[in-house]
Amino acid sequence: MRDRRPLLAATAGAVAALVYFGSSEFLAGVLALTSAPLLILGQTVIPLVPTPLIKAAIAVFGTNDKLALVITIAVVGVVIGGIIGWIGVRRRSLSLVLLAGFGALPIILQFTAGGSLTGMVPAVVGVVLGCAAYLGLLRLAEVDEAPAALAEVDEAPAPAVRSTGAEATRILTTGETTGGPVGTTEAPDVRADDPRGPDRRLFFGIAAGLGAIGVAAIAAGQSAAVLARNAAGAVAQFVLPRPAASAPPIPDGADLEIDSLAPIITPNSEFYRIDTALVPPAVDAGSWSLRIHGMVDREVTVTMEELLALPLEEHYVTLTCVSNEVGGDLIGNAKWLGYPIRELLARAGPTSGADMVLSGSDDGFTASTPLEVLTDDRAALLAVGMNGKPLPRDHGFPARLVVPGLYGFVSATKWVTSLEVTRFADKQAYWTTRGWSTHGPVLVASRVDVPRSGVRVRADGGRVVAAGMAWAQHTGIGQVQVRLDEGDWQTAQLSEELNVDTWRQWRIDLTGVSSGSHTVTVRAIDKDGNVQISDRRPAIPGSATGLHARDLTVE
C-alpha cells in the first residue's frame, strides 16, 4: 500500500502557513498595524527585486503591482510551509522548529528595524495558531496512517489450524501462538474502506476548511488595512488654508467631454500610484518636519505649522511615471496646493558646486532632482493639498514634492522629510543605484483613448471620431497629428490649454473611412518643435518611447 503520510504532512504544513498569514494579517488589519508578516516580507523583498523584474511587474500589473507582490509572497510561503510539513514525516521536531522559525522571520525583521512590541503581536499570534493547526492536522494524519503496517499483511486468509488441547491451554494462559491463528481465526483484512477512510476524509475536510479561513482572513485583513489607511489619510483634523494664489479657472473647451476620453482633471481616487512603499507610511502631520541640509549656508527645518502659515499657491500639474508604457495610464493631472520649493531652498542658501537635491521619504526612498529645476520659475511645490483636499495618505500625506517636467522617480517624493543639497557626483538615489537615469526629463508623448482598441465602430457617413491625450510637461503641446492606417498625417483639434505643465486633450474626425479593419496612430509635437520619438524602446533607463496606435473594425 502506498504511504500517503508525506502528502498529508505537506498539506498540513501548507495549511499551517495559510493559517499563520491569515490570522496575522487579519489581526494587523483590525488593529490598524502595518506589521503584518506579508507586508514586512514584501517591504523587505522590494529592494532586492532586480530592476527588469520590477519593470515587468509594473507593465503587467500596473497599479496592482503591490497586490501581486503580496499574493506571490503568500503563495511562496504556502509552498515553503508544504516543504516544512513534508519534513515532518520523519523529523517532527525539526519541522516544528522550521515552521516556527519561518513565522518568526517577520518578527526578527521588524525588531531589527526598530519596530514596537505591539507591532509584533500579529506575527506572534500567527505563529502560535499556525503551529497549532500543523500539529492538529498531523495527529489526524497519524490516525489515518497508523494501521499502514498492517496493510503489508497478505489479505488472503491463512488456512485454518486445529489446535491440540495442550496448545489451546498454552494459548489461553500465555496469549501466544506458534504460527497461524487459533482454530479458524483468520488474519485481519485491511482495506482502504475500513475506518481509515473516514479519517482521511476528515483530514482533508478540516484542512480545506482551515485553508479557506486563512485565505478569507488574508482578504479581510487587507480590506481592513485599506479602510484604516483611507481613514488615516483623510485626516479630518487637517484643514487646508486658503491659498494666497489660486489656480486660474479651467477655461471653456479644456475638456472636450467625449465618452471614454480621460477627464482633464484626474480624481484623487483614480490617480495612479507607483512607489516603493508596500504600505503607505502613517505620518503624523503634527510632528512632521522638513529638514533642508547638506551644501547650504544654513540648515533649515520647517514644521507643518510653519508651512501652513506660508503663502501657499495652487497650480495644475500633470505627473507621469517613467514606467508608463506607450499609451499607458500611469499619468494624471491634479490641482496641487503647496509652497514653492525654490523659496525654501533660498532660505538655506545652496553653496557653489551643488547641482542636485536628494529628497528623502519617511519610508527611506530617495530621489535625485537637478537643483536648477527646483530653483527656476516652474511650479515646483512642497505640496500639502490635492484637488482641494489634504493629500491622501497614498499620495504622500502630509507633504510631498510636485515638480513639473520630470518623471516621478527623480522628483515626486511622497511623505518627504528631507532635502539634502548635494552633487550628482557624490550621492545616488534609490533608482539611480539600480541603473535608471539621473535627471529624468519628461518626453513628448500621446495616446489614443477613443475608439477603444479592438472595438467595432459604426461609421457616420464614413466619419469616425478619434480622441486622446498628449503631454509635454513644462514645454507644452503645440500640435497633435493622427494617421489612419498608412495614410498622411492629419492635424487634430486641441483642447484649450490649462498651462504648459498639464496634458491636453485632442480629437479628430477621420473621414472617408471604409468598412473593415483599420489602425489609428497618433504623435505629438511640443511647442519647441520636438516631434514625439517614433522608435520603440523600453522604459529603463529613461522612458518608453514609440507611437501609440489603436486597432478598430468599422462596420
Residue pairs with C-beta under 8 A, 6 or more apart in sequence:
1 148
1 151
1 152
3 145
3 148
4 144
4 145
4 200
5 89
5 141
5 142
5 145
5 148
6 86
6 89
8 137
8 138
8 141
8 144
8 145
8 200
8 203
9 85
9 86
9 87
9 88
9 89
9 95
9 138
9 141
10 82
10 83
10 85
10 86
11 82
11 85
11 137
11 203
11 204
11 207
12 85
12 88
12 133
12 134
12 137
12 138
12 141
12 207
13 81
13 82
13 83
13 84
13 85
13 86
13 88
13 95
13 99
13 134
14 78
14 79
14 81
14 82
14 85
14 211
15 81
15 133
15 134
15 137
15 207
15 210
15 211
15 214
16 81
16 85
16 99
16 130
16 131
16 133
16 134
16 137
17 77
17 78
17 80
17 81
17 82
17 102
17 130
18 78
18 81
18 210
18 211
18 214
18 215
18 218
19 126
19 129
19 130
19 133
19 210
19 213
19 214
20 37
20 77
20 81
20 103
20 126
20 127
20 129
20 130
20 214
21 37
21 38
21 74
21 77
21 126
21 214
21 217
21 218
22 126
22 213
22 214
22 215
22 216
22 217
22 218
22 221
23 122
23 125
23 126
23 129
23 130
23 214
23 217
24 36
24 37
24 38
24 122
24 123
24 125
24 126
24 221
25 36
25 37
25 38
25 122
25 217
25 218
25 220
25 221
25 222
26 217
26 218
26 220
26 221
26 224
27 33
27 36
27 121
27 122
27 125
27 126
27 221
28 34
28 35
28 36
28 39
28 122
28 221
28 225
29 36
29 220
29 221
29 222
29 223
29 224
29 225
29 228
30 221
30 224
31 118
31 121
31 122
32 224
32 225
32 228
32 232
33 118
33 119
33 121
33 122
34 119
34 225
34 279
34 282
35 106
35 110
35 115
35 119
35 120
35 122
35 123
36 122
36 123
36 221
36 225
37 103
37 105
37 106
37 122
37 123
37 126
38 70
38 73
38 74
38 77
38 218
39 70
39 278
39 279
40 106
40 109
40 110
40 123
41 73
41 77
41 105
41 106
41 109
42 66
42 69
42 70
42 73
42 278
43 277
43 278
43 279
44 109
45 69
45 73
46 69
46 276
46 278
47 276
49 57
51 434
51 435
51 436
51 540
52 540
55 323
55 538
55 539
55 540
57 65
57 68
57 69
58 65
58 274
58 321
58 323
58 330
59 323
59 325
60 68
61 67
61 68
62 272
62 328
62 329
62 330
63 272
63 273
63 274
63 330
65 274
66 278
69 278
70 222
70 278
74 218
77 102
80 102
81 99
81 102
81 130
84 95
84 98
84 99
84 102
85 95
85 99
85 134
87 94
87 95
87 98
88 94
88 95
88 96
88 134
88 138
92 138
95 134
96 131
96 134
96 135
99 130
99 131
99 134
100 127
100 131
103 123
103 126
103 127
103 130
103 131
104 123
104 127
106 123
107 120
107 123
107 124
107 127
110 119
110 120
110 123
111 120
133 210
136 206
137 203
137 206
137 207
137 210
140 199
140 202
140 203
140 206
141 203
143 199
144 196
144 199
144 200
144 203
145 196
147 190
147 194
147 196
150 188
150 190
151 190
153 187
153 188
153 190
154 187
155 187
155 189
155 190
155 191
156 187
157 186
157 187
157 189
158 180
158 181
158 186
158 187
159 180
160 181
160 183
160 184
161 179
161 180
161 181
161 182
161 183
162 183
163 171
163 182
163 183
167 178
168 182
170 176
171 177
171 182
181 187
225 279
229 279
229 280
229 282
229 393
229 394
230 392
230 393
232 282
232 393
233 280
233 391
233 392
233 393
233 394
233 397
234 390
234 392
235 285
235 390
235 397
235 398
238 285
238 390
238 397
238 398
240 308
240 337
240 384
240 385
240 388
240 389
240 390
241 308
241 309
241 312
243 312
243 313
243 314
243 337
244 311
244 312
244 313
245 311
245 312
245 313
245 314
246 314
247 314
247 315
247 316
247 335
248 498
248 499
250 264
250 265
250 498
251 496
251 497
251 498
252 496
253 495
253 496
254 264
254 495
254 496
254 497
254 498
254 505
255 263
255 264
255 265
255 495
255 505
256 467
256 495
256 505
256 507
258 450
258 465
258 467
258 505
258 507
259 450
260 449
260 450
260 451
260 452
261 449
261 450
261 467
261 468
261 469
261 505
261 507
262 329
262 449
262 469
262 505
264 333
264 495
264 498
264 502
264 503
264 505
265 316
265 333
265 334
265 335
265 387
266 332
266 333
266 334
267 387
268 334
268 386
268 387
268 389
268 392
268 395
270 332
271 332
271 334
271 386
271 395
272 321
272 329
272 330
272 331
272 332
273 394
273 395
274 321
274 323
274 330
274 408
275 365
275 414
276 363
276 365
276 430
277 361
277 363
277 365
277 414
277 415
280 393
280 394
280 414
280 415
281 361
281 362
281 363
281 415
282 393
283 362
283 397
283 398
283 415
283 417
285 304
285 397
285 398
286 304
288 303
288 304
288 398
288 399
288 417
289 301
289 302
289 303
289 304
289 417
290 301
290 302
290 307
290 344
290 382
290 399
290 416
290 417
290 418
290 419
291 299
291 300
291 301
291 417
291 418
291 419
292 299
292 300
292 301
292 302
292 344
292 345
292 347
292 348
292 418
292 419
292 421
293 299
293 300
293 348
293 418
293 419
293 420
293 421
294 354
294 358
294 419
294 420
294 421
294 422
295 350
295 351
295 353
295 354
295 421
295 422
295 423
296 348
296 349
296 350
296 351
296 354
296 421
297 348
297 349
297 350
297 351
298 347
298 348
298 349
299 348
300 344
300 347
300 348
302 344
304 384
304 398
304 399
307 339
307 382
307 384
307 399
308 384
310 339
310 343
311 339
312 337
312 338
312 339
312 384
312 385
313 337
313 338
313 339
313 340
313 379
313 381
314 335
314 336
314 337
314 385
315 335
315 336
315 338
315 379
315 381
315 402
315 499
315 501
316 333
316 334
316 335
316 336
316 498
316 499
316 501
316 502
317 333
317 334
317 336
317 379
317 381
317 402
317 404
317 473
317 501
317 502
318 331
318 332
318 333
318 404
318 471
318 473
318 501
318 502
318 503
319 331
319 332
319 333
319 334
319 402
319 408
319 412
320 330
320 331
320 332
320 407
320 408
320 442
320 445
320 471
320 473
321 330
321 331
321 407
321 408
321 409
322 407
322 408
322 409
322 436
322 440
322 539
322 542
322 543
323 330
323 539
323 544
324 330
324 331
324 445
324 539
324 543
324 544
325 539
325 544
326 445
326 447
326 536
326 544
326 545
326 546
326 547
326 548
327 447
327 448
327 548
328 447
328 544
331 469
331 471
331 503
333 498
333 502
333 503
334 386
334 387
335 386
335 387
335 388
336 379
336 381
336 383
336 385
336 386
336 402
337 381
337 383
337 384
337 385
337 386
337 388
338 381
338 382
338 383
338 384
338 385
338 399
338 402
339 381
339 382
340 379
340 380
340 381
340 382
341 374
341 375
341 380
341 381
341 382
341 401
341 403
341 419
342 374
342 375
342 376
342 380
344 382
344 419
345 357
345 371
345 374
345 375
345 419
345 421
346 375
348 421
350 371
350 375
350 421
351 421
353 423
354 371
354 421
354 422
354 423
355 370
355 371
355 372
355 423
355 424
356 368
356 369
356 370
356 371
356 421
356 422
356 423
356 424
356 427
356 438
357 368
357 369
357 370
357 371
357 374
357 419
357 420
357 421
357 422
358 366
358 367
358 368
358 369
358 418
358 419
358 420
358 422
358 427
358 429
359 366
359 367
359 369
359 401
359 411
359 413
359 416
359 418
359 419
359 420
360 366
360 413
360 416
360 417
360 418
360 419
360 420
361 413
361 414
361 415
361 416
361 417
362 415
362 416
362 417
363 415
365 413
365 414
365 430
366 413
366 429
366 430
367 401
367 409
367 410
367 411
367 412
367 413
367 429
367 430
367 431
368 410
368 424
368 427
368 428
368 429
368 432
368 438
369 401
369 403
369 406
369 410
369 411
370 439
371 421
373 380
373 403
373 405
373 406
373 411
374 380
374 403
378 403
378 404
378 405
378 474
378 501
379 402
379 404
379 501
380 401
380 402
380 403
380 404
380 411
381 401
381 402
381 403
382 399
382 400
382 401
382 416
383 391
383 396
383 399
383 400
383 401
383 402
384 390
384 391
384 398
384 399
385 391
386 392
386 395
390 397
390 398
391 397
391 398
391 399
391 400
395 414
396 413
396 414
396 415
396 416
397 415
399 415
399 416
400 412
400 413
400 414
400 415
400 416
401 411
401 412
401 413
401 414
401 416
402 411
402 412
403 411
403 412
404 473
404 474
404 501
405 441
405 442
405 473
405 474
405 475
405 501
406 412
406 439
406 440
406 441
406 442
406 473
407 440
407 441
407 442
407 543
409 430
409 431
409 436
409 440
410 429
410 431
410 437
410 438
410 439
410 440
411 440
420 427
424 438
429 438
432 438
435 540
435 541
436 540
436 541
436 542
437 541
437 542
440 542
440 543
442 471
442 472
442 473
442 474
442 543
443 472
443 532
443 533
443 542
443 543
443 545
444 470
444 471
444 472
444 475
444 477
444 524
444 525
444 526
444 530
444 531
444 532
444 533
445 470
445 471
445 472
445 524
445 532
446 468
446 469
446 470
446 471
446 480
446 506
446 522
446 523
446 524
446 532
446 548
447 468
447 469
447 470
447 522
447 548
448 466
448 467
448 468
448 520
448 521
448 522
448 548
448 549
448 550
449 467
449 468
449 469
450 465
450 466
450 467
450 468
450 507
451 457
451 464
451 465
451 466
451 520
451 550
451 552
452 550
453 550
453 551
453 552
454 551
454 552
454 553
455 552
455 553
456 552
456 553
456 554
456 555
457 464
457 552
457 553
457 554
457 555
458 554
458 555
459 513
459 515
459 554
459 555
462 511
462 512
462 513
462 514
463 509
463 510
463 511
463 513
464 509
464 510
464 513
464 518
464 552
464 554
465 507
465 508
465 509
465 510
466 482
466 492
466 507
466 508
466 510
466 520
466 522
466 550
467 505
467 506
467 507
467 508
468 480
468 505
468 506
468 522
468 548
469 503
469 504
469 505
469 506
470 477
470 480
470 494
470 503
470 504
470 506
470 522
470 524
471 477
471 502
471 503
471 504
471 524
472 500
472 524
472 526
472 527
472 530
473 500
473 501
473 502
474 500
474 501
475 500
475 526
475 527
475 528
475 530
476 497
476 499
476 500
476 526
476 527
477 494
477 497
477 503
477 504
477 524
477 525
477 526
477 527
478 525
478 526
478 527
478 528
478 529
479 491
479 494
479 524
479 525
480 491
480 492
480 494
480 504
480 506
480 522
480 523
480 524
480 525
481 489
481 490
481 491
481 492
481 522
481 523
481 524
481 525
482 489
482 490
482 492
482 506
482 508
482 510
482 520
482 521
482 522
483 489
483 490
483 520
483 521
483 522
483 523
484 490
484 510
484 513
484 518
484 519
484 520
485 518
485 519
489 523
490 508
490 510
491 508
492 506
492 507
492 508
492 522
493 506
493 507
493 508
494 504
494 505
494 506
495 504
495 505
495 506
497 504
500 527
506 522
510 520
513 554
514 554
515 554
515 555
516 553
516 554
517 551
517 552
517 553
517 554
518 551
518 552
518 553
518 554
519 549
519 550
519 551
519 552
520 549
520 550
520 552
521 547
521 548
521 549
522 547
522 548
522 549
523 531
523 532
523 534
523 547
524 531
524 532
525 531
525 532
532 545
532 547
533 545
533 546
534 545
534 546
534 547
535 545
535 546
536 544
536 545
536 546
537 544
537 545
537 546
538 544
